């Protein structure tokens, strides 16, 4: 791979549905969820600093985050044992995905870094190798390595590629972020749902998120938007975050809903990543 400045999209995702099936002895929850990747997200620029370096990286674009807690840094550290080239890089992240929004921003950044440095440092790891490393960084990271919308099981890391009919997606952004770990500790959260047959998950009527009633109850900013817009569009919650979304088959309908939503909150109209 040539030492040139490279700009990459680090895409967001939504969870079309999410059910909590159970909980393992180690505390991790077993899930059934559908990941839809989007054509919008953060932009990450990799700038070469030194060809004959020590695989040092510097990251900009994050406020109040220690570099060692950054998943981009952790992803790069994981790859160093396999590096056959030693080059240094400055990484600039243009953050568009809000924190705690349920859109997979940190996970996507980590996967983007894994894929980039696997080539830049000539690690020569296979997709399967990268998937294994990704799972150690977080349950949502592997889907961004796979670069496909999927049905996920296990703790979110058992992936089956699956296409969904989501031509136009309207994202609504409440002015808050949600801590996933804390939300999982909510006593009222249902944790023993049954799985839905995969063929049924093509139907939007089965796109139910177990976190939604809990989030609406605990976060007034999310509930406010939901109450204002629920009669105008079919709103759903993405993952365990704060973002609400609606899916439209026709662009005209999506654009009309976008204008209505912008009177209530920040909103963005996106499409699925192809």
GUBAPA-175220 format. One record per residue (C-alpha): residue number from 1; z, y, x. Coordinates in Angstrom, 2 decimals, padded with zeros to 5 digits, m for minus. Each point is the difference from the previous one (the first is absolute). Layout:
BEGIN
(r NUM, (Z, Y, X))
...
REM end
This chain:
BEGIN
(r 1, (000.00, 000.00, 000.00))
(r 2, (m001.01, 003.40, 001.43))
(r 3, (002.68, 002.60, 000.68))
(r 4, (m001.11, 002.52, m002.62))
(r 5, (001.80, 001.92, m002.72))
(r 6, (000.05, m002.15, m003.14))
(r 7, (000.85, 001.11, m003.55))
(r 8, (000.94, m002.69, m002.50))
(r 9, (000.99, m000.03, m003.66))
(r 10, (003.41, m001.58, m000.53))
(r 11, (m000.45, m000.82, m003.69))
(r 12, (002.59, 000.15, m002.75))
(r 13, (000.57, m002.82, m002.47))
(r 14, (001.36, m000.33, m003.48))
(r 15, (001.72, m002.97, m001.56))
(r 16, (m001.79, m000.64, m003.27))
(r 17, (002.92, m002.19, m001.02))
(r 18, (003.21, m001.27, 001.55))
(r 19, (002.36, m002.73, m001.17))
(r 20, (003.17, m001.19, 001.72))
(r 21, (000.02, m003.79, m000.15))
(r 22, (003.22, m000.73, 001.86))
(r 23, (002.02, 000.64, 003.13))
(r 24, (000.26, m002.02, 003.20))
(r 25, (003.25, m000.91, 001.73))
(r 26, (m000.73, 002.62, 002.68))
(r 27, (m000.12, 002.74, m002.64))
(r 28, (m003.76, 000.50, m000.12))
(r 29, (m001.47, 000.11, m003.51))
(r 30, (m002.86, m002.24, m001.09))
(r 31, (m002.77, 001.96, m001.66))
(r 32, (m003.26, m000.25, m001.84))
(r 33, (m002.08, 003.12, 000.42))
(r 34, (m003.58, 001.23, 000.05))
(r 35, (m001.01, 002.37, 002.81))
(r 36, (m002.94, 002.34, m000.59))
(r 37, (m001.10, 001.86, 003.13))
(r 38, (m001.25, 003.58, m000.46))
(r 39, (m002.71, 002.14, 001.59))
(r 40, (002.59, 002.68, 000.82))
(r 41, (002.97, 000.16, 002.34))
(r 42, (001.15, 001.36, 003.36))
(r 43, (m002.41, 000.85, 002.81))
(r 44, (001.02, m001.26, 003.43))
(r 45, (m001.66, 001.39, 003.13))
(r 46, (000.32, m001.98, 003.23))
(r 47, (m000.58, 002.27, 003.02))
(r 48, (m000.34, m001.62, 003.45))
(r 49, (002.30, 001.54, 002.62))
(r 50, (m000.24, m002.25, 003.05))
(r 51, (m002.30, m002.93, 000.71))
(r 52, (002.13, m001.58, 002.72))
(r 53, (003.36, 000.47, m001.68))
(r 54, (002.97, m002.04, m001.15))
(r 55, (m000.82, m000.46, m003.70))
(r 56, (002.11, 003.05, m000.80))
(r 57, (m000.52, 001.63, m003.39))
(r 58, (001.11, 003.31, m001.45))
(r 59, (000.03, 000.57, m003.78))
(r 60, (m000.18, 003.30, m001.88))
(r 61, (000.01, 000.74, m003.73))
(r 62, (003.47, m001.18, m000.97))
(r 63, (003.04, 002.21, m000.59))
(r 64, (003.54, m001.23, 000.65))
(r 65, (m001.08, m003.55, 000.90))
(r 66, (001.06, m001.51, 003.30))
(r 67, (m003.04, m001.43, 001.76))
(r 68, (001.61, m003.44, 000.32))
(r 69, (000.42, m000.12, m003.79))
(r 70, (m003.68, 000.73, m000.50))
(r 71, (m001.99, m003.08, m001.03))
(r 72, (m002.98, 001.20, 002.07))
(r 73, (002.19, m000.11, 003.12))
(r 74, (001.42, m003.40, m000.98))
(r 75, (m003.50, m001.39, m000.57))
(r 76, (m001.15, 001.20, 003.43))
(r 77, (003.09, m001.47, 001.68))
(r 78, (m000.76, m003.38, m001.59))
(r 79, (m003.46, m000.08, 001.58))
(r 80, (000.97, 000.93, 003.56))
(r 81, (000.61, m003.61, 001.17))
(r 82, (m003.67, m000.82, m000.77))
(r 83, (m001.54, 003.20, 001.40))
(r 84, (m002.71, m000.54, 002.62))
(r 85, (m000.73, 003.72, 000.34))
(r 86, (002.66, 002.61, 000.73))
(r 87, (m000.93, 003.28, m001.67))
(r 88, (002.13, 002.85, m001.38))
(r 89, (m000.64, 001.66, m003.37))
(r 90, (001.03, 003.01, m002.06))
(r 91, (000.12, m000.90, m003.69))
(r 92, (m000.27, 002.80, m002.58))
(r 93, (000.80, m000.95, m003.58))
(r 94, (m001.14, 002.25, m002.84))
(r 95, (002.47, m001.14, m002.65))
(r 96, (m001.37, 000.06, m003.53))
(r 97, (001.96, m002.93, m001.44))
(r 98, (003.44, 001.20, m001.15))
(r 99, (003.15, m001.68, 001.29))
(r 100, (001.64, m002.47, m002.39))
(r 101, (m002.93, 000.19, m002.38))
(r 102, (m000.75, m003.72, m000.32))
(r 103, (m003.41, 000.50, 001.62))
(r 104, (000.60, m001.87, 003.26))
(r 105, (m000.41, 002.94, 002.39))
(r 106, (002.13, m001.33, 002.85))
(r 107, (m001.30, m003.54, m000.40))
(r 108, (m003.60, 001.19, 000.06))
(r 109, (000.65, 002.08, 003.13))
(r 110, (001.46, m003.06, 001.72))
(r 111, (m002.99, m002.18, m000.90))
(r 112, (m002.45, 002.69, 001.14))
(r 113, (001.81, 000.18, 003.36))
(r 114, (000.02, m003.79, 000.40))
(r 115, (m003.74, m000.24, m000.59))
(r 116, (m000.84, 002.96, 002.23))
(r 117, (002.09, m001.00, 003.02))
(r 118, (m001.05, m003.63, m000.30))
(r 119, (m003.45, 001.30, 000.98))
(r 120, (000.94, 002.97, 002.20))
(r 121, (002.29, m002.10, 002.18))
(r 122, (m002.22, m003.11, m000.22))
(r 123, (002.77, m002.18, m001.38))
(r 124, (m002.60, m002.34, m001.55))
(r 125, (002.31, m001.10, m002.81))
(r 126, (m001.57, m001.60, m003.06))
(r 127, (000.46, 001.27, m003.55))
(r 128, (002.47, m002.84, m000.54))
(r 129, (001.98, 001.10, 003.06))
(r 130, (000.05, 003.58, m001.27))
(r 131, (001.13, m001.14, m003.44))
(r 132, (002.95, m001.81, 001.57))
(r 133, (001.01, 003.11, 001.95))
(r 134, (m000.51, 002.18, m003.06))
(r 135, (002.40, m002.10, m002.07))
(r 136, (002.73, 000.69, 002.56))
(r 137, (m000.47, 003.74, m000.49))
(r 138, (000.28, m000.11, m003.78))
(r 139, (m001.03, m001.93, m003.10))
(r 140, (m002.74, 002.50, m000.94))
(r 141, (m001.61, 000.21, 003.44))
(r 142, (m002.13, m003.21, m000.14))
(r 143, (m002.09, 001.16, m002.98))
(r 144, (m001.25, 002.94, 002.08))
(r 145, (m001.00, m002.39, 002.80))
(r 146, (m001.95, m002.07, m002.50))
(r 147, (m001.70, 003.19, m001.29))
(r 148, (m000.46, m001.50, m003.46))
(r 149, (001.67, 000.36, m003.35))
(r 150, (002.12, m003.08, m000.58))
(r 151, (002.37, m001.99, m002.13))
(r 152, (003.21, m000.36, 002.00))
(r 153, (002.85, m002.48, m000.23))
(r 154, (003.00, m000.94, 002.12))
(r 155, (001.69, 003.20, 001.14))
(r 156, (m003.37, 001.70, m000.36))
(r 157, (m001.55, m001.65, 003.05))
(r 158, (m001.79, m003.01, m001.53))
(r 159, (m003.39, 001.52, m000.74))
(r 160, (m002.95, m001.14, m002.10))
(r 161, (m003.01, 002.36, m000.07))
(r 162, (m000.68, 001.12, m003.56))
(r 163, (m002.17, 002.72, m001.53))
(r 164, (001.17, 002.21, m002.83))
(r 165, (m001.91, 002.21, m002.41))
(r 166, (001.43, 003.42, 000.90))
(r 167, (m002.96, 002.41, 000.26))
(r 168, (002.02, 003.25, m000.13))
(r 169, (003.69, 000.36, 000.80))
(r 170, (002.07, 003.11, m000.72))
(r 171, (003.08, 000.36, 002.19))
(r 172, (002.94, 002.15, m001.18))
(r 173, (002.55, 001.19, 002.55))
(r 174, (003.56, 000.82, m001.11))
(r 175, (001.97, 002.25, 002.35))
(r 176, (002.25, m002.77, 001.30))
(r 177, (m000.04, m003.07, 002.20))
(r 178, (001.67, m003.33, m000.65))
(r 179, (001.80, m002.25, 002.48))
(r 180, (m001.27, m003.54, m000.59))
(r 181, (003.04, m001.73, 001.47))
(r 182, (002.35, 001.96, m002.25))
(r 183, (m002.14, m000.64, m003.07))
(r 184, (000.11, m003.75, 000.62))
(r 185, (003.81, 000.20, m000.17))
(r 186, (m000.03, 001.33, m003.57))
(r 187, (002.16, m002.36, m002.13))
(r 188, (m002.23, 000.39, m003.09))
(r 189, (m003.13, m001.16, 001.84))
(r 190, (m001.47, m003.20, m001.51))
(r 191, (m000.37, m002.56, 002.80))
(r 192, (m001.03, m003.25, m001.75))
(r 193, (m003.40, 000.69, m001.52))
(r 194, (m002.57, m002.75, m000.37))
(r 195, (m003.35, 000.27, 001.77))
(r 196, (m003.16, 000.99, m001.86))
(r 197, (m003.14, m002.12, 000.33))
(r 198, (m002.43, 001.65, 002.39))
(r 199, (m002.84, 000.01, m002.54))
(r 200, (002.17, 002.08, m002.33))
(r 201, (000.57, 002.63, 002.67))
(r 202, (m003.54, 001.28, m000.50))
(r 203, (001.25, 001.38, m003.33))
(r 204, (001.82, 003.35, 000.11))
(r 205, (002.33, m001.14, m002.78))
(r 206, (001.73, m002.18, 002.64))
(r 207, (000.45, 002.85, 002.48))
(r 208, (003.77, 000.37, m000.38))
(r 209, (002.36, 001.30, 002.68))
(r 210, (003.62, m001.21, m000.15))
(r 211, (001.12, 003.13, 001.83))
(r 212, (m001.37, 002.43, m002.56))
(r 213, (002.90, 000.08, m002.50))
(r 214, (002.49, 000.29, 002.87))
(r 215, (m001.91, 002.86, 001.64))
(r 216, (m000.43, 001.90, m003.27))
(r 217, (003.73, m000.28, m000.61))
(r 218, (001.11, 001.03, 003.50))
(r 219, (m002.58, 002.63, 000.96))
(r 220, (m000.37, 002.92, m002.40))
(r 221, (m003.04, 001.38, 001.84))
(r 222, (m001.95, m003.20, m000.73))
(r 223, (001.25, m000.22, m003.58))
(r 224, (m000.97, 003.62, m000.68))
(r 225, (m003.63, m000.64, 000.94))
(r 226, (m000.03, m003.27, m001.92))
(r 227, (001.35, 001.60, m003.18))
(r 228, (m002.44, 002.92, 000.23))
(r 229, (m003.10, m002.14, 000.54))
(r 230, (000.66, m003.43, m001.52))
(r 231, (m001.86, 000.87, m003.22))
(r 232, (m003.00, 001.30, 001.96))
(r 233, (m000.55, m002.98, 002.31))
(r 234, (001.30, m003.51, 000.74))
(r 235, (002.42, 000.58, 002.88))
(r 236, (001.27, m002.60, 002.45))
(r 237, (002.26, 000.08, 003.06))
(r 238, (m001.21, m000.96, 003.46))
(r 239, (002.27, m002.45, 001.82))
(r 240, (003.57, 001.13, 000.50))
(r 241, (m000.96, 003.62, 000.56))
(r 242, (m000.31, 003.18, m002.02))
(r 243, (m003.76, 000.17, m000.62))
(r 244, (m001.29, m000.46, m003.52))
(r 245, (m003.65, m000.90, m000.54))
(r 246, (m002.57, m000.53, m002.73))
(r 247, (m003.27, m001.96, 000.18))
(r 248, (m003.20, 001.13, m001.72))
(r 249, (m003.34, m001.72, m000.50))
(r 250, (m001.98, 003.22, m000.46))
(r 251, (m000.11, 002.91, 002.46))
(r 252, (m000.07, 002.61, m002.79))
(r 253, (003.19, m001.38, m001.50))
(r 254, (001.67, m000.07, 003.41))
(r 255, (m000.99, 003.60, 000.72))
(r 256, (001.34, 001.20, m003.36))
(r 257, (003.29, m001.80, 000.64))
(r 258, (000.14, 001.53, 003.48))
(r 259, (m000.17, 003.51, m001.44))
(r 260, (002.74, m000.79, m002.52))
(r 261, (002.23, m001.55, 002.67))
(r 262, (m000.36, 002.97, 002.37))
(r 263, (001.80, 002.16, m002.58))
(r 264, (003.05, m002.22, 000.45))
(r 265, (000.03, m001.18, 003.63))
(r 266, (m002.01, m000.53, 003.16))
(r 267, (m002.82, m002.46, m000.70))
(r 268, (m002.92, m001.57, 001.84))
(r 269, (m002.99, m001.93, m001.31))
(r 270, (m001.03, m002.85, 002.30))
(r 271, (m002.06, m003.17, m000.03))
(r 272, (000.61, m003.54, 001.25))
(r 273, (m000.92, m000.74, 003.59))
(r 274, (m003.17, m002.08, 000.04))
REM end
